[in-house]
Amino acid sequence: MSPPPVRRTAPLAATSPLAAPLPPVERARRDPRADPPADCLSRRERAVVLALCEGLDRPAIAHRLRRSRSTCDKAISAIYRNTGFGTAHQVVAWAHRIGLFGGASGSSAGPQR
């Protein structure tokens, strides 16, 4: 016995609502002049930012946090994505501005507790 013939469907008609292109996705954009809030980061990401503020490189941050280098790299990527910054220098400057490290007054006595 042979299998039933395969039915081929015709392409969607141009008048079909399914053939219409989707509208572009509207993404929320933050004001580039405004600093993102500190709560946009997880506790682990804040620990990585504090280590960056102390001048540690990625292997040293991974060693301090007792995580792999790959995990540390992923946390740094998440920090860049969540804050909208592209370099560690920008993240460190932001952390000082909002008082995450050393306070907004410019003192660099260490992380606030």
TAMO-V862876 format. One record per backbone hydrogen bond with DSSP energy under -1.0 kcal/mol. CO is the residue of the C=O (numbers start at 1). NH is the residue of the N-H. If there is no record, write none. Layout:
BEGIN
CO|NH, CO|NH
END
This chain:
BEGIN
13|16, 16|19, 31|34, 37|40, 38|41, 42|46, 43|47, 44|48, 45|49, 46|50, 47|51, 48|52, 49|53, 50|54, 51|56, 52|55, 57|61, 58|62, 59|63, 60|64, 61|65, 62|67, 68|72, 69|73, 70|74, 71|75, 72|76, 73|77, 74|78, 75|79, 76|80, 77|81, 78|82, 79|83, 80|84, 87|91, 88|92, 89|93, 90|94, 91|95, 92|96, 93|97, 94|98, 95|100, 95|101, 103|106, 110|102
END
